[in-house]
C-alpha cells in the first residue's frame, strides 16, 4: 500500500553498488527486505526503533542519501520509528532535517514516484543521488519526478 503517510514516522538522527546495471531492482529489493522488519505479534509499545545507517555505502559503493530515503520508506510502511546513524557522513548528515521537513505531508507512494526516475537513470549518471536536487524537485507542487 503506497498511501502510508510519512507524517507519523519521522526518522531520528542520533549525535548496492552505484555502478550496478539494475539499481532500480536493487532499490526495490532493499525496500522488500526492509518491509520485513514489521512483526504483527508485538504490541506497538514494545517495538523498538530500527537502528540503521549508511552500512554498505562505503566499500560497496552504495549511495547514503538514497539509502536513507529507502530505509525511511520501509520503516514508515512497517510502522516503525527509525534511528539513522550517519556517523558524521557529510553527504547526508546536514540534509536529513530539511528532507524530513519537506516530506512531512507526503506519502510513501508519492516519494517512490519522485525518486524512481532517478533510480532508473542512475546507471547513466556520473553524480550520486543528490538531496539538493531532490529538495528543489519537491518545491514543485506535488512533484512527480526528480532528475
Secondary structure, 3 states (H helix, E strand, C coil): CCCCECCCCCCECCCCCCCCCCHHHHHHHHHHHHHCCCCCCCCHHHCCCEEEECCCCCCCCCCHHHHHHHHHHHHHHHCCCEEEECCCCCCCHHHHHHHHHHCCCCEHHHHHHHHHHHHHHHHHCCCCCCHHHHHHHHCCCCCCCCC
